[in-house]
Amino acid sequence: MLLLTLGGCASQHPSAPNNASSPEYNYVIGPGDTLSIVVWRNPELSMGVPVRPDGKITTPLVEDLPAMGKDSTTLARDIEKALSKFIRDPIVTVIVTGFVGPYSQQIRVVGEAAKPQVLAYKQKMTLLDVMIAVGGITDFADGNHATILRTSEGGKQYTVRLKDLIRRGDVSANAEVKPGDVLIIPQGWF
């Protein structure tokens, strides 16, 4: 009977793959990002601007330009196009200086983390990076039954061994996260 009970506690999700990052990943701008816009030979048009919650930016001569979901080069070309109505052959550079990213690419940590929160995704980010950012797991966490909900794969879930990674230093339990992952850390029974 004890074996049946313990067998029922085993996870029905596969282990998370160690490598998940994609070499063709490009950062896209999201609400809350801070941008530095430089217009060559026009310092009065160059400035730092935040991306508003609606995903748009406003700069001198350019109002309500959509920025969310674009990379910095695409946004620079859009600004050049808008500015070309006012100045001849504008050359614009956009630099992302404060990273938040679009909501769909943020990493969410819920449950028995010391500080559950939302994190900006970074290329090659691992579970260890996420655990350091959230301060580890609580004493009540069932870290070896935590799961990653991978939204980029249609909601597929993977089991991860956070307790082994954090408390035992087992680096084989470390795995890369993907944009949009949700790390769910359940509470333990005892």
URJOCOR-V777951 format. One record per backbone hydrogen bond with DSSP energy under -0.5 kcal/mol. CO is the residue of the C=O (numbers start at 1). NH is the residue of the N-H. If there is no record, write none. Layout:
BEGIN
CO/NH ; CO/NH
END
This chain:
BEGIN
1/5 ; 2/6 ; 3/7 ; 4/8 ; 5/9 ; 6/9 ; 6/10 ; 7/10 ; 14/159 ; 18/20 ; 18/176 ; 22/25 ; 28/102 ; 29/69 ; 30/33 ; 33/51 ; 34/97 ; 34/98 ; 35/37 ; 35/49 ; 36/38 ; 36/95 ; 37/39 ; 37/47 ; 38/40 ; 38/93 ; 39/42 ; 42/45 ; 42/46 ; 43/46 ; 47/37 ; 49/35 ; 50/52 ; 51/32 ; 52/55 ; 55/67 ; 55/68 ; 56/52 ; 57/65 ; 59/62 ; 62/59 ; 64/66 ; 65/57 ; 67/70 ; 70/29 ; 71/75 ; 72/76 ; 73/77 ; 74/78 ; 75/79 ; 76/80 ; 77/81 ; 78/82 ; 79/83 ; 80/84 ; 82/85 ; 83/86 ; 83/87 ; 87/90 ; 90/92 ; 91/40 ; 93/38 ; 95/36 ; 95/97 ; 98/34 ; 102/105 ; 102/106 ; 103/106 ; 105/180 ; 106/108 ; 107/119 ; 108/110 ; 108/183 ; 109/117 ; 110/185 ; 111/113 ; 112/138 ; 113/116 ; 117/109 ; 119/107 ; 122/125 ; 125/177 ; 126/130 ; 127/131 ; 128/132 ; 129/133 ; 130/134 ; 131/135 ; 131/136 ; 132/135 ; 134/115 ; 136/114 ; 138/141 ; 140/188 ; 141/143 ; 142/145 ; 143/146 ; 143/162 ; 146/160 ; 147/149 ; 147/184 ; 148/150 ; 148/158 ; 149/151 ; 149/182 ; 150/153 ; 150/155 ; 150/156 ; 151/154 ; 156/150 ; 157/14 ; 158/148 ; 159/16 ; 160/146 ; 160/162 ; 161/165 ; 162/166 ; 163/167 ; 163/168 ; 164/168 ; 164/170 ; 169/171 ; 170/173 ; 171/174 ; 175/127 ; 178/181 ; 181/108 ; 182/149 ; 182/184 ; 183/110 ; 183/185 ; 184/147 ; 184/186 ; 185/112 ; 186/142
END
